[in-house]
């Protein structure tokens, strides 16, 4: 640290720190507020950040633990929050896996192969992704209700329908992975080809292992996207026991009564699978997997 | 073990033709070097042999079999890439075993082959490492090892030494030469470094703008270049070229006039060309004489810079009557210094003449 520093530098550093602290507070505040609401007795959205009395009633509700009613009888919560969470995790894992498989292979074709209409197809993918899914909700419902007549497994009110719907939104993933593939020198796959690998072997045994970090990022993005998605889940799922957490939580908020406390507890629960998947995926999200292949 | 045969091989990318009809035969066990300036098509030609590029027209035979439509893995070739192109997620041993594993060889068989190749290249101690943990020279060895284990009929090298530093390059060059003696397999080597070409090759193929300029043994190319391009490309420092005009031509030699009016004789047969035809005179730096006194057929000029390298002196002199400069490779005892006046001597039997079509005129020895 022998570099000579201008005096005004100190103030600039101070200002930068102040700004960053402000930013942190801004980001963390909503999370703290939600935790606070979930621990507060009654269903109030407003109040102090640190609750005066702590009540676990909302958590009992969210976790499905029976609690004593006003008349002393044990009442089981009427909404299956944990089942919804499980549904969310199931749909998200499946759809993220399918999306990963489709987008890695599609991106390989776009990055490495020559075919007619490649540019148009890439642009088309991008354009289609630009329209929000909400605009197509009616169409999606119509399509899946039709499909349901032929393949009941993929009809409305089935998790498979939701998996299929989510797996379609991979245009951005394809672009991202394609960009990553293009940073990997093609010589490595050519070496594999000369070594006797088929295009599939070169892809599966050479390119994919080098692409692990981006695969993990895409899996995580697709997983998060599926956990927090509401519009499609709300129209494709109907039965109480099939709902995902995001779709089910709507039932806490009906016109006469907003169950803010229960809602907050469930919201924190929905963050759990995301955090777990992130922690698991993180160890693979490392740079430098291709180092050593070339001169470097 | 395989020979190669090219018949009117052409390669185009879209409308752009890169190789304009290559005809060449490479004998079994030969060490052939493709050399040429950047973008001349030498790497493309190598990739055509490997099957990484489709051949647009013409035919390619490897070991007598036409391979135009044969995929790389079935051509009996192995390739060493300029960038090494090792598999970064595999250990050295796995890198070398990859091809054999794909071909379905048994585990003990693969292990034995990998160990044998590692011994040849002295990398046994590195087998468990990842490419990341290797130095440039070691990576290059692994890349060569990966080629050796497959026991190919033809080795293809695409500028394998260009990423190494100067010292390592010399060392690997010697090892490649030794490797070729040991394996006696056909090797095709692409480089733009004419020193590598001169030292390694049995025969050199000089390529320029998608055409073969000349094929021959290194010294044959050095002493008897077919045209001005080969003369200028082979040899370092490069040959000196001076514009001149034909004065007279007999069966004993030709007399030419340099731009400053000096008339000198060259051991070339220029009969058939009209008097006054514009020619180019070529002379290698070690054949050009720089003296302090004038003599018969010498040209007066001055030294721009003298470089003393200990065993030699490079004198950069002004081209007589022209604007360019010539290089003289002189003995260390040459007294000339920067700025001195000098008289250049052109020994007739070392003077090459290039006709208006840039082809070398026949030599008279």
Interface residues (C-beta under 8 A of the other chain):
Chain A: X185 X187 X188 X190 X191 X192 X193 X194 X195 X196 X197 X201 X205 X206 X209 X210 X288 X289 X290 X291 X292 X293 X294 X295 X296
Chain B: X50 X51 X52 X71 X72 X73 X77 X78 X79 X81 X82 X83 X84 X85 X86 X87 X88 X89 X98 X99 X102 X103 X130 X131 X132 X133 X134 X136 X139 X146 X150 X163
